[in-house]
Amino acid sequence: MAEELALTSDEGAPTRGTDWWGEARGIFWLVLAVLGFHSLVAKPFYIPSESMMPSLLVGDRLVVTKYPYGYSYVTPTFHVLPFMHGRLFGSLPERGDIVIVTPTDARTDYIKRVIGLPGETVEMHGGILYINGQQVKRERLGARALKVDGNLQCDPAHYPGALARDAAGAAVCNVEIVRETLPNGKSYDTIDIGPMTSDNFTPVRIPAGHVWLMGDNRDNSADSRMSIAEQGLGGPVPIENLGGRAEFITFSLDGSASWNPLSWFGSFRSGRAGNSLHPDNTGE
């Protein structure tokens, strides 16, 4: 009889259902933690344009750290705050840093290189950059063949005469590389397509609390040289608009992947994962 009572008691115990409220709270805190990490520490970033070639290619994925310059109204992952002056724990970027920037009254992130700092004068003549009246050191390295793929098309409108074939018959984009070395000894490669209207601008004095930003792909970059109407940055950029510093490439895709998971592995570009995005230091 005791066995029957025990069996009845076990079988009659109510079955506990899923705690949906507990599951929802767990997901909420997880999402909050991820957003907090992305907003305050580091976040992944995708390169959608060719403005920073050859350093960065369309399809590159990279890590951007949020804390090097402090925090401002563009720091949160979602840009919902209006422009506000000042930065918390703020500091100026170093010349040559690659930074994420959000134009004032915009929600789109750009990626550019810091060229000029507050109080300096920048100008360009014939594609040659001058800072405080001194020519930035330039070294022509000749043509570099970039592999053409789904994310690098070598459009003749942007790269006239650059599309060619290598010895194996593969399509390549031959671009002229010019290595620049800034006054602090930081150097990096730029692309020079040829004479363009953007190769020239009169001296600009950078106000306090602003920086001058340019893309490495000098003839195909909407940056501080271009107006907001031209989808550029409209001149010197407030430091409040800097969202972080680019650190390194995590992986890169050539644009050949489809919905089929079997195509994903074949779309990885070799030799780009782990590449640092800090400029070289020549020690000058």
Secondary structure, DSSP 8 states (H G I E B T S, - for coil): -HHHHHHHHHHTS------HHHHHHHHHHHHHHHHHHHHHTEEEEE--SSTTTTTS-TTEEEEEESSTT-B-TT-SSS--S---S--BT-----TT-EEEE--TT----EEEEEEE-TT-EEEEETTEEEETTEE-EEEEEEEEEEE-BTTB---TTTSTT-EEE-TTS-EEEEEEEEEEE-TTSEEEEEE--S--GGG-EEEEE--TTEEEEE-SBGGG--STTS-GGGTS--SSEEGGGEEEEEEEEEEEB-S---SSGGGTGGGB-TT-TT-B-S-EE---
